[in-house]
């Protein structure tokens, strides 16, 4: 005897297959897209300089260079760490998990970098601000522990490098700074 649950699952699977087949058939026979019509003058005015904000970001090559320099500095010091580089918006550009780095170091490095770019300050400095504003630590994705350094262009943060896994935040921050310093070479 087939259970009700099994019959329902089989029916859902059958409907999904029919739906996929129908979508595939419609897509295969669809007419080619017509070329877009030129934008109206009013639409072009919306994209003028008054409505556009440009920001600077590290290239992936620069982010890779900085992350590798931070990881190399840690390895040279005998530390097993993870390194994260985030962009101006706090999005992770890349993360390197060093050989033997602890499982917690991966997300900690990302959170430290996010925190540094968010306030354009080293996380060791930000940790001190918690005494005046203890609720800062409640902001999602932040980690107020030493180990991250912002990357700036014209005094504005464009990225940050976070390191986690060494026995102290001061060491993590030294390795993060080595990554920032590599960008000037």
C-alpha positions as CSV (number, residue, x, y, z in Angstrom):
1,X,0.0,0.0,0.0
2,X,1.5,3.4,-1.0
3,X,1.2,6.0,1.7
4,X,-0.5,9.4,1.1
5,X,2.8,11.2,1.6
6,X,4.4,9.1,-1.2
7,X,1.5,9.7,-3.5
8,X,1.6,13.5,-2.9
9,X,5.4,13.5,-3.5
10,X,5.0,11.6,-6.7
11,X,2.3,14.0,-7.9
12,X,4.4,17.1,-7.1
13,X,7.4,15.6,-8.9
14,X,5.2,14.9,-12.0
15,X,3.8,18.4,-12.1
16,X,7.3,19.9,-11.8
17,X,8.5,17.8,-14.8
18,X,5.5,18.9,-16.9
19,X,6.2,22.5,-15.9
20,X,9.8,22.3,-16.8
21,X,9.0,20.7,-20.2
22,X,6.5,23.4,-20.9
23,X,8.9,26.2,-20.0
24,X,11.6,24.6,-22.2
25,X,9.3,24.3,-25.1
26,X,8.0,27.9,-24.9
27,X,11.6,29.2,-24.5
28,X,12.8,27.2,-27.5
29,X,10.0,28.6,-29.8
30,X,10.0,32.2,-28.5
31,X,10.6,35.0,-31.0
32,X,13.9,36.7,-30.9
33,X,14.0,39.9,-28.9
34,X,13.4,43.1,-30.8
35,X,16.1,45.7,-30.6
36,X,15.5,48.3,-27.9
37,X,14.2,51.7,-28.9
38,X,16.4,54.6,-28.3
39,X,15.9,56.2,-24.9
40,X,13.7,59.2,-24.7
41,X,15.4,62.5,-23.8
42,X,13.7,62.6,-20.4
43,X,15.3,59.2,-19.5
44,X,18.7,60.4,-20.5
45,X,18.4,63.4,-18.2
46,X,17.8,61.1,-15.3
47,X,21.3,59.7,-15.7
48,X,23.2,63.0,-15.7
49,X,25.8,63.8,-13.2
50,X,23.3,65.1,-10.6
51,X,21.8,61.6,-10.2
52,X,24.9,59.4,-10.3
53,X,27.3,58.6,-7.5
54,X,30.7,57.1,-8.3
55,X,32.7,55.2,-5.8
56,X,36.2,53.7,-5.8
57,X,36.9,50.0,-5.2
58,X,39.9,47.8,-5.1
59,X,40.5,45.7,-8.2
60,X,40.5,42.0,-7.7
61,X,44.2,41.9,-8.4
62,X,44.8,44.5,-5.6
63,X,42.6,42.6,-3.2
64,X,44.4,39.4,-4.0
65,X,47.8,41.0,-3.5
66,X,46.8,42.5,-0.2
67,X,45.2,39.3,1.1
68,X,48.2,37.2,0.1
69,X,50.6,39.7,1.8
70,X,48.6,39.5,5.0
71,X,48.6,35.7,4.9
72,X,52.3,35.6,4.1
73,X,53.1,37.8,7.1
74,X,51.1,35.5,9.3
75,X,52.7,32.4,7.9
76,X,56.2,33.9,8.4
77,X,55.3,34.6,12.0
78,X,54.2,31.0,12.4
79,X,50.5,31.8,12.7
80,X,47.5,30.1,11.0
81,X,44.9,32.6,10.1
82,X,42.2,33.5,7.6
83,X,42.2,36.8,5.7
84,X,39.2,38.6,4.3
85,X,39.0,41.6,2.0
86,X,35.7,43.4,1.8
87,X,34.8,46.3,-0.6
88,X,33.4,49.7,0.4
89,X,29.9,48.3,0.8
90,X,31.1,45.5,3.1
91,X,30.7,42.8,0.5
92,X,33.4,40.1,0.7
93,X,35.7,40.3,-2.3
94,X,37.8,37.3,-1.3
95,X,38.8,35.2,1.6
96,X,41.9,33.1,2.1
97,X,41.9,30.4,4.7
98,X,45.4,29.6,5.6
99,X,46.6,26.0,6.1
100,X,45.5,24.9,9.6
101,X,43.5,28.0,10.4
102,X,40.7,27.4,12.9
103,X,37.1,27.2,11.6
104,X,36.0,30.3,13.5
105,X,38.7,32.4,11.8
106,X,37.0,32.5,8.4
107,X,33.8,34.3,9.5
108,X,35.7,36.4,12.1
109,X,38.0,37.8,9.5
110,X,35.0,38.8,7.3
111,X,33.2,40.4,10.3
112,X,36.3,42.3,11.4
113,X,36.8,43.6,7.8
114,X,33.2,44.6,7.6
115,X,33.4,46.5,10.9
116,X,36.6,48.4,9.8
117,X,35.2,49.5,6.5
118,X,31.9,50.5,8.1
119,X,33.5,53.0,10.4
120,X,36.8,53.7,8.5
121,X,38.9,52.8,11.5
122,X,41.1,49.9,12.7
123,X,39.0,47.5,14.8
124,X,41.4,47.9,17.7
125,X,40.3,51.6,17.9
126,X,36.7,50.7,17.5
127,X,36.8,48.2,20.3
128,X,37.6,51.1,22.6
129,X,34.5,53.0,21.4
130,X,32.3,50.2,22.9
131,X,32.7,51.8,26.3
132,X,30.9,54.9,25.2
133,X,28.4,53.1,22.9
134,X,28.0,49.5,24.0
135,X,25.1,48.8,21.6
136,X,27.4,49.1,18.6
137,X,28.2,45.4,19.1
138,X,24.6,44.6,18.4
139,X,24.8,45.6,14.7
140,X,24.6,42.6,12.5
141,X,27.8,41.4,10.9
142,X,30.1,43.4,13.1
143,X,32.9,42.1,15.3
144,X,34.7,44.6,17.6
145,X,37.9,42.8,18.0
146,X,41.4,44.0,16.9
147,X,42.5,42.5,13.5
148,X,41.2,44.7,10.7
149,X,42.4,47.8,8.9
150,X,40.6,49.9,6.4
151,X,42.0,50.7,3.0
152,X,41.4,54.4,2.0
153,X,41.5,56.6,-1.0
154,X,41.4,60.3,-0.3
155,X,40.5,59.6,3.3
156,X,37.4,57.6,2.3
157,X,37.2,53.9,2.9
158,X,37.2,51.8,-0.2
159,X,37.9,48.4,1.3
160,X,39.2,46.7,4.5
161,X,41.4,43.7,5.3
162,X,40.5,41.5,8.2
163,X,42.6,38.8,9.8
164,X,41.6,36.3,12.4
165,X,43.2,33.3,14.0
166,X,46.4,34.5,15.7
167,X,46.6,34.3,19.5
168,X,45.9,38.1,19.8
169,X,44.0,40.7,17.9
170,X,47.2,42.8,17.9
171,X,48.9,40.2,15.8
172,X,45.9,39.9,13.5
173,X,46.0,43.6,13.0
174,X,49.7,43.6,12.3
175,X,49.1,41.0,9.5
176,X,46.2,43.1,8.1
177,X,48.4,46.1,8.1
178,X,51.0,44.2,6.1
179,X,48.2,43.6,3.5
180,X,47.4,47.3,3.3
181,X,51.1,48.2,3.1
182,X,51.5,45.8,0.1
183,X,49.1,47.9,-1.9
184,X,51.6,50.8,-1.8
185,X,54.4,48.7,-3.3
